Amino acid sequence: MPITRLNHAVLYVRDVKRSVAFYTEVLGFRQLDFGQVMGGAAFLQAPGSTNDHDIGLFEIGEGAGPTRAGREEVGLYHLAWEVDTLGELERLAAALAETGSLVGASDHSTTKSLYAKDPDGLEFEVAWVVPAHLLEKEDRSGRARVRPLDLEAAKARYGAATRGGAGISQPA
């Protein structure tokens, strides 16, 4: 049987309460009650998710050093979450910028993406996926091109309330 999707991710964090506050207040995750069972751990669910949980947070203490993945060591670069609309992506861009978490924004033709870091410096992506029926031929062939994200132009082209595709949009 093939793998169909990512069910959840587990992150080691310095301060679980600080991380819970970030993921719930900025990104809209909700903390699940069973996260209280384990001291120093929390389990969160994304707003539109049907997963048991989407993120597990395990506290390892303030003495933990910064991640060196991608700079000095191998490791995970980032996780990516999808939003339904460009309007929601724009709202999150403002919320992430307000907290100083936003570190970049890119147009990958098939996705419109924000990049941010959580309080421990762990990077993540939030993306809106262009629905397959709205992709032009050059969009599919241009996936390797990365351009700066122009949210206003994307909203003008696709509409702020247009629901995105699931996963990377491909022709049927």
C-alpha positions as CSV (number, residue, x, y, z in Angstrom):
1,M,0.0,0.0,0.0
2,P,1.4,3.4,-0.9
3,I,1.7,6.2,1.6
4,T,-1.1,8.7,1.1
5,R,-0.3,11.7,3.3
6,L,1.6,13.0,6.4
7,N,-0.5,12.3,9.5
8,H,1.4,14.3,12.1
9,A,4.8,15.6,13.0
10,V,6.6,15.6,16.4
11,L,8.8,18.6,17.2
12,Y,11.3,18.9,20.1
13,V,10.9,22.4,21.6
14,R,12.5,24.4,24.4
15,D,9.3,25.6,26.1
16,V,6.1,23.7,25.3
17,K,3.8,26.4,26.7
18,R,5.5,29.1,24.5
19,S,5.2,26.8,21.4
20,V,1.6,26.0,22.1
21,A,0.8,29.7,22.3
22,F,2.5,30.3,19.0
23,Y,0.8,27.5,17.1
24,T,-2.6,28.2,18.6
25,E,-2.6,32.0,18.6
26,V,-0.8,32.6,15.3
27,L,-1.7,29.6,13.1
28,G,-5.0,28.6,14.6
29,F,-4.2,25.1,15.8
30,R,-6.1,23.9,18.8
31,Q,-4.6,22.1,21.8
32,L,-6.2,18.7,22.4
33,D,-7.1,17.5,25.9
34,F,-5.0,14.3,25.8
35,G,-1.9,16.5,25.5
36,Q,-2.2,17.2,29.2
37,V,-1.6,13.5,30.0
38,M,2.2,13.7,29.4
39,G,4.1,16.4,31.3
40,G,6.1,18.6,29.0
41,A,4.1,17.5,25.9
42,A,1.2,18.9,23.9
43,F,-0.7,17.7,21.0
44,L,-2.3,20.1,18.5
45,Q,-4.8,19.8,15.6
46,A,-4.9,22.1,12.6
47,P,-8.2,23.9,12.2
48,G,-9.5,21.9,9.2
49,S,-7.9,18.6,10.1
50,T,-9.5,15.3,10.7
51,N,-6.3,13.8,12.1
52,D,-6.1,12.6,15.7
53,H,-3.4,15.3,16.0
54,D,-1.1,17.2,13.5
55,I,1.7,18.3,15.8
56,G,3.2,16.7,18.9
57,L,5.4,19.1,20.9
58,F,7.9,17.6,23.3
59,E,9.7,20.0,25.7
60,I,13.4,19.4,26.1
61,G,14.3,22.6,28.1
62,E,15.7,26.1,27.6
63,G,19.3,24.7,27.5
64,A,18.7,23.1,24.1
65,G,20.9,24.5,21.3
66,P,19.5,25.8,18.0
67,T,18.9,23.4,15.2
68,R,21.9,23.1,12.8
69,A,20.0,21.1,10.2
70,G,20.9,22.3,6.7
71,R,23.8,24.4,7.9
72,E,26.0,21.9,9.7
73,E,24.0,18.7,9.9
74,V,21.5,16.7,8.0
75,G,17.9,17.0,9.2
76,L,14.4,18.2,8.3
77,Y,14.2,21.5,6.5
78,H,10.6,22.3,7.0
79,L,7.0,21.1,7.2
80,A,4.4,22.6,4.9
81,W,0.7,23.2,5.6
82,E,-2.0,24.1,3.1
83,V,-4.6,26.8,3.4
84,D,-7.9,26.9,1.5
85,T,-7.7,30.4,0.1
86,L,-5.4,33.2,-0.9
87,G,-7.3,35.4,1.5
88,E,-6.3,33.0,4.4
89,L,-2.7,33.0,3.2
90,E,-2.8,36.8,3.2
91,R,-4.2,36.8,6.8
92,L,-1.5,34.4,7.9
93,A,1.2,36.6,6.2
94,A,0.1,39.5,8.3
95,A,0.0,37.5,11.6
96,L,3.4,35.9,10.9
97,A,4.9,39.3,10.1
98,E,3.4,40.9,13.2
99,T,5.1,38.2,15.4
100,G,8.4,38.6,13.5
101,S,8.2,34.9,12.4
102,L,7.8,35.5,8.6
103,V,11.2,34.8,6.8
104,G,10.1,34.6,3.2
105,A,7.4,34.3,0.5
106,S,7.7,32.5,-2.8
107,D,5.7,31.8,-5.9
108,H,6.4,28.3,-7.2
109,S,3.8,28.5,-10.0
110,T,1.7,25.6,-8.6
111,T,1.9,26.9,-5.1
112,K,2.0,30.3,-3.4
113,S,4.0,30.0,-0.2
114,L,5.0,31.7,3.0
115,Y,8.0,30.6,5.1
116,A,8.3,31.3,8.8
117,K,10.0,30.1,11.9
118,D,8.5,29.1,15.2
119,P,9.8,30.4,18.6
120,D,12.6,27.7,18.5
121,G,13.7,28.6,14.9
122,L,12.0,25.6,13.3
123,E,11.0,26.5,9.8
124,F,7.7,25.8,8.3
125,E,5.8,26.6,5.1
126,V,2.2,27.7,4.6
127,A,1.0,27.3,1.0
128,W,-2.1,27.8,-1.2
129,V,-2.1,25.2,-4.0
130,V,-3.4,26.4,-7.4
131,P,-6.3,24.2,-8.4
132,A,-5.4,21.9,-11.4
133,H,-8.2,23.4,-13.6
134,L,-6.7,26.9,-13.2
135,L,-3.1,25.9,-14.0
136,E,-1.7,27.0,-17.4
137,K,0.8,24.9,-19.2
138,E,3.6,27.2,-18.2
139,D,2.6,26.9,-14.6
140,R,3.2,23.1,-14.6
141,S,6.5,23.4,-16.5
142,G,7.6,26.4,-14.4
143,R,7.6,24.5,-11.0
144,A,11.4,24.7,-10.8
145,R,11.3,28.5,-11.1
146,V,10.9,30.3,-7.8
147,R,9.8,33.9,-7.9
148,P,8.9,36.4,-5.2
149,L,5.3,36.1,-4.1
150,D,3.0,38.9,-5.2
151,L,-0.2,38.1,-3.3
152,E,-2.1,41.0,-4.9
153,A,-1.4,39.7,-8.4
154,A,-2.3,36.1,-7.3
155,K,-5.6,37.3,-5.8
156,A,-6.3,39.2,-9.0
157,R,-5.6,36.2,-11.1
158,Y,-7.3,33.4,-9.0
159,G,-9.5,35.3,-6.6
160,A,-9.0,35.7,-2.8
161,A,-11.8,33.2,-2.0
162,T,-11.0,30.5,-4.6
163,R,-10.5,27.2,-2.8
164,G,-7.1,25.7,-3.5
165,G,-6.3,22.2,-4.8
166,A,-5.2,19.4,-2.5
167,G,-1.5,18.6,-2.6
168,I,0.5,19.7,-5.7
169,S,-2.0,20.2,-8.4
170,Q,-1.5,17.9,-11.4
171,P,-3.7,17.4,-14.4
172,A,-6.2,14.5,-14.0
